[in-house]
Amino acid sequence: MKIEGLKVLVTGGAGFIGSHLVDRLVDASCQVIVLDNLSTGKLENIAHHLTPNGKVRLVKADIRNVELVNQLVKDCQVVFHEAAVVGVKRYVENPIDVIEVNVLGTHNILEAARKHDVERLILASTSEVYGKNIKAPLSEGDDRVLGPTYIDRWCYSTSKALDEHLVIGYHRRYGLKPVILRYFNVYGPRQECSAYGGVVSRFIAQALTGRDLTVFGDGKQTRCFTYIEDIVEGTIRAAEVDEAIGKILNLGSTNETKIIDLAHLVIKLAGVEGKVKPIYIPYEKFYGRWYEDLPRRVPDVSEASKILGFSSKTNLVEGLRETIEWYKRNFNRLSEITL
Ligand SMILES: NC(=O)c1ccc[n+]([C@@H]2O[C@H](COP(=O)([O-])OP(=O)(O)OC[C@H]3O[C@@H](n4cnc5c(N)ncnc54)[C@H](O)[C@@H]3O)[C@@H](O)[C@H]2O)c1
C-alpha cells in the first residue's frame, strides 16, 4: 500500500514525533486529521499546515472521547496512534494519567479502527517496554524485566505493554492490520525541552541558555539516540509494507552513547565550551523516591531492517547540529526550560 493521497488520522499529531509525521504525510499529499488535546503538543508545530486550503485539520480533543474518536476514525484509511502521556518525570508524578490516557485512549482507538475496518493502524510503542533488561542488543522477542509496582517509573512501560497486548489481541481476534513500533530515544527539533522533555533537548536548552548541564547519576549510563527523520521514515514504511502487519519492530539507532559523552558533545557543538559544564545530580533529587534507572538500552534492528529496509542513517553529530540550529532559530521554545 502506498501512503500517497490517503486519508489518515494522526493522534498526538501536534506533538514532537506526530508533527514531523504530519509534515511527511502532507508531502505525500495525504489528507490529515490531527487529534490532539494540546496537553504537551503545540499548535505552532503544525500551524504551517492549518491554512484555509491546507490538507490538515486539527481536532483539539481527548483520545478518551469515545464518540469523537469513532467519528474521526470512520473517515480514515490509516491511523498513526502517537498520542500518549510521555516523559519520565510525568510517569513518576502522575501514574494515573499515564495509565488512563495510554491504555483507555488506545482501547478507544482500536475499537474504532476495528469497527470501521481501517487499512492500517500504527502504534507508537517504546523501548521502555523492555524495562531494565540489560541484554544488548534487545530483540523484539526478549523478556520484559520490570521493577516493583511501587516504583512509579514502570507505569509507562506497563501501559505501553498493555497497548501492545491489546493491539495483538485485535489483530488475532478481529483481523485488524496493525504494526507496533518500539521507538528508542528519539530526538530532534520541536522536542519538549522542559524538565519533562528528553535528555537531548534538555541539554541543548541548558547549553544555549548558559546553564550547566544536569547529568543524573554518574553519567555512565548509555542510550541509543535516534534522529526524528529516521523515525518518521520507519513509521511511514511500516504503514506501507504489508509484511509488517501484525509485527513488533524496534526502530532505533544502534550507536550507544554515554550520557556524560552526550553532555560534552552538546557543549562542543553549541559552542559553549568553557562557559558551561556538566554537573552531577542524584536521580532521587530530580525524580523523587519512586524511580530507578537502567544502565543501557541498545536495539537489535535486524527485523525492521529486513522488513522495512529501516536503518538509522543520521549520525549523532549531524542530528545534534540540526537540532541545535533549530533551537537557535526558535529561541522562544527555550522558555520551557525549568532547570
Ligand atoms: N520521544 C521519544 O523518545 C519516544 C520514545 C518511545 C516512544 N515514544 C512514543 O511516541 C509517541 C509520541 O511521543 P512524543 O515524544 O512525540 O511526545 P509528545 O508529548 O510530544 O507527543 C504526544 C502528543 O500526544 C498528545 N496527547 C497526550 N495526551 C492526549 C490525550 N489524552 N488526547 C489527545 N492527545 C493527547 C499531546 O498533546 C502531544 O501532542 C508517544 O506515544 C510516545 O510514547 C516516544
The ligand as a Tripos MOL2 file, in Angstrom:
@<TRIPOS>MOLECULE
LIG
   44    48     1     0     0
SMALL
NO_CHARGES

@<TRIPOS>ATOM
      1 N1         10.1800   10.7700   22.1300 N.am      1 LIG1
      2 C1         10.6560    9.5520   22.3370 C.2       1 LIG1
      3 O1         11.8630    9.3620   22.5430 O.2       1 LIG1
      4 C2          9.7390    8.3560   22.3050 C.ar      1 LIG1
      5 C3         10.3160    7.1000   22.5380 C.ar      1 LIG1
      6 C4          9.4940    5.9840   22.5160 C.ar      1 LIG1
      7 C5          8.1470    6.1090   22.2500 C.ar      1 LIG1
      8 N2          7.5960    7.3360   22.0470 N.ar      1 LIG1
      9 C6          6.1590    7.4050   21.7800 C.3       1 LIG1
     10 O2          5.9410    8.2360   20.6580 O.3       1 LIG1
     11 C7          4.7000    8.9320   20.7870 C.3       1 LIG1
     12 C8          4.9220   10.4200   20.5870 C.3       1 LIG1
     13 O3          5.7820   10.9050   21.6260 O.3       1 LIG1
     14 P1          6.4690   12.3530   21.5720 P.3       1 LIG1
     15 O4          7.8470   12.1950   22.0190 O.co2     1 LIG1
     16 O5          6.1710   12.9990   20.2920 O.co2     1 LIG1
     17 O6          5.7090   13.0820   22.7720 O.3       1 LIG1
     18 P2          4.7930   14.3950   22.7560 P.3       1 LIG1
     19 O7          4.4110   14.6310   24.1800 O.co2     1 LIG1
     20 O8          5.4610   15.4950   22.0290 O.co2     1 LIG1
     21 O9          3.5400   13.9090   21.9210 O.3       1 LIG1
     22 C9          2.3940   13.3140   22.4990 C.3       1 LIG1
     23 C10         1.1980   14.0560   21.9420 C.3       1 LIG1
     24 O10         0.0140   13.4330   22.4430 O.3       1 LIG1
     25 C11        -0.8990   14.4720   22.8530 C.3       1 LIG1
     26 N3         -1.7630   13.9050   23.8770 N.ar      1 LIG1
     27 C12        -1.4120   13.4940   25.1390 C.ar      1 LIG1
     28 N4         -2.4880   13.0510   25.7950 N.ar      1 LIG1
     29 C13        -3.5460   13.1520   24.9400 C.ar      1 LIG1
     30 C14        -4.9270   12.8590   25.0410 C.ar      1 LIG1
     31 N5         -5.4460   12.3580   26.1730 N.pl3     1 LIG1
     32 N6         -5.7200   13.1010   23.9770 N.ar      1 LIG1
     33 C15        -5.2180   13.6290   22.8290 C.ar      1 LIG1
     34 N7         -3.9090   13.9320   22.6800 N.ar      1 LIG1
     35 C16        -3.0870   13.7040   23.7150 C.ar      1 LIG1
     36 C17        -0.0030   15.5720   23.3660 C.3       1 LIG1
     37 O11        -0.6330   16.8460   23.3990 O.3       1 LIG1
     38 C18         1.1430   15.5210   22.3680 C.3       1 LIG1
     39 O12         0.8990   16.3290   21.2480 O.3       1 LIG1
     40 C19         4.1530    8.5560   22.1580 C.3       1 LIG1
     41 O13         3.2030    7.5350   22.0110 O.3       1 LIG1
     42 C20         5.3660    8.0240   22.9030 C.3       1 LIG1
     43 O14         5.0060    7.0920   23.8890 O.3       1 LIG1
     44 C21         8.3680    8.4630   22.0750 C.ar      1 LIG1
@<TRIPOS>BOND
     1     1     2 1
     2     2     3 2
     3     2     4 1
     4     4     5 ar
     5     4    44 ar
     6     5     6 ar
     7     6     7 ar
     8     7     8 ar
     9     8     9 1
    10     8    44 ar
    11     9    10 1
    12     9    42 1
    13    10    11 1
    14    11    12 1
    15    11    40 1
    16    12    13 1
    17    13    14 1
    18    14    15 2
    19    14    16 1
    20    14    17 1
    21    17    18 1
    22    18    19 2
    23    18    20 1
    24    18    21 1
    25    21    22 1
    26    22    23 1
    27    23    24 1
    28    23    38 1
    29    24    25 1
    30    25    26 1
    31    25    36 1
    32    26    27 ar
    33    26    35 ar
    34    27    28 ar
    35    28    29 ar
    36    29    30 ar
    37    29    35 ar
    38    30    31 1
    39    30    32 ar
    40    32    33 ar
    41    33    34 ar
    42    34    35 ar
    43    36    37 1
    44    36    38 1
    45    38    39 1
    46    40    41 1
    47    40    42 1
    48    42    43 1
@<TRIPOS>SUBSTRUCTURE
     1 LIG1         1 GROUP 0 **** ****
